[in-house]
Amino acid sequence: MTNFTGSCMCGKASYHADTEALFTAHCHCQNCRKSSTTGHGSLILLPADALTVTGDLSRYSWTADSGHKITKHFCGTCGCLVYQENDALPEGRGIAVNLLDDPEVFAAQMVVYSSRALSWDQPATGIPAFPEMPPIPGA
């Protein structure tokens, strides 16, 4: 897939990119669970320079277990997660899959923080699963 478009619940924030994904993943860490309001978060990492985001966004940053700073950007009106940044991957932006106009195009290539998966939301089978975050090349 190379054409990624999506918007939040209220339609005031949106994203668009016409590029190949760097990677796709399901994440079972506590922060992704909380920001997705379910058992895991799903994201598509895209090149930062290919992503266009519109709307008034708020953001929240914290230091992850890895020691890297993560920043999540939310619609300032309805609160939907729009995208996230990781200072270990400054060239990438992780868009929220649930905002895609056609979320059925998503297919995870890996699962991260599988050791933290809840009993009622076990990791997908048939794709690589990492108990924690695998090393990020170049980070």
N, C-alpha and C positions, 0 to 999 in steps of 0.2 A: 504494500500500500504506500502511496506517495502523496495523497491529498488528504490532509487532516483538517477538518473543520468541526467546531463545536461551540456550544454556548451554555451558560448557566441557566438555572430555573427561570429567572426573571428576564433573561435575554439582554441584560445590560453589560455583561462581560462575555467576550468570545475570543477564540483563537483560530488561527489558520496557518498552515505550513504546507508547502508543496516540496517534499523531500522524502528521502528514505529514513526510516527509524534507525537509530544507533543500536537500540535494543528495547525489548519489552519485558515486563516482569510483574509478578504478583509479590507483594511485600506483606509479611505478617508481623512487623514490628508494632509496638503499642501505638506509636504516633500515627502511623498509616491507618491502623484500625480506628483510632479516634477521629481522624479527619475524614475518613470515608464513611463513618457511622455504621460499619459492619466488621466482619472478621478479618479483612485484609484490604489493602489498597492495590490498585492496578495502575500501571503507568506505561507510557510510551516515551522513551527518551529520544528527543530530536535535537539536531544542531541548533544552538541558540540563535545563530544569525539567520536561520530560516523560519523562525517562529515570529508571527505577528500577533500581539495580544491587544485587545481594545477593552476599554471600560475602566471604571474607578475601582482599583483593587486595594485591599488591605493586606497586610502580611504579618507572618509570625515566624520568628527565627529561634533556633535552639542549637545546642551542640549535641550531636548524635553520639552513640557509643563509640564510634570510630574516631571521635575527636574533631570531625568535620562539621562545619556550620551548614545547616539545612534551613532553607527559607521557603515557606509555602505561601502562595498568593491566592487570596480568596476574593470573590465578588464582594464589593463593599455594600451591596444592597441585600442580596439573598444569602450570602455566606458560603456559596459553593466553592470548593477547591477548584482552581482553574489550572495552575501549574506549580511546579516546585523547582528549586535550584539546590545544588550541592556544591560547596566550594571545592570539593575534590574533582569535580567535572565542570569547570567553568564554561566549557564549550557546549554544554548540554542543558536542556530544559525538559523536565518530565511533565507531560500534559496528563490531566486527569481523564482516564478512559471513559468514565461515566458521563462526560459531557460531549463525547463525540456525537455528531449527527447520526452516524451509523456505527454504534458500538459493536455490532456483530463482526466487524472487520478485525477486531483485536484478537490476537493469539499470543499468549505469554510464552516467552522463550525460556524463562527460568522462574524459580521461586526463591526469594531471599527471606531470611529469618524464619525458616520453616520450623525451627525448634520452639518458636513462640506461638505457633498456630493453636487456636482454640479447638477444643474437642469437637465443636459443632461446625468448624470451618477448616477441614484438613486440606493440605496442599494438593494441587492438581497432580495427577500421576502422568508419567510418560514424558516429563520434561525435567531437566536438572534442578535439584533442590539443594540449597545451601543452608546449613543450620543457623548461620549468622550471615553477615554481609561478606561476600568474597572480596579479596583484594581488588582494588580498582587500579587498572593499569595506568601508570604515570602519576598516581596520587601520592 
